[in-house]
Amino acid sequence: MPSSVISRFDYDADHTALDVTFVSGHRYRYYQVPPLLAERFRRAASKGQFFNLRIRDRFDYRELIGGRRDN
């Protein structure tokens, strides 16, 4: 998943939550992300561009602090 902005992401289908880790090290959880959109994000050639157009500023989110995955 090469991206100059996003280093990794994980999708929790049970909670429709998308966790995105940026190359800066900041991690965010986006809520109520539909499964189809998460799949399209996974398949996108440009993760950063897709994120900016389809996810950023469209879903509630919060920053995740530390190494623990909050639910």
Steps between C-alpha positions, in 0.01 A plus 500: 500500500743771394388848598689816580238600758344185649719231651221252586130459561271242657126458463275351768186391317317411823529861619528666155815671627797588283835556673750698294866546591680778322873506425525770769403232754162654581215249517132574456180296520220591260152387600209361298708443188298270271665167412484572126685829548767329711545241224530772237761671719693173523500466118574866421817562303556823696407452865569865587287636218213261576520584870487875432209473258284233664582472871664814642244749638212261419499277809523557872844411629736519793872472544627175648772546759756232588538149368169368628210452260198667663151366425 
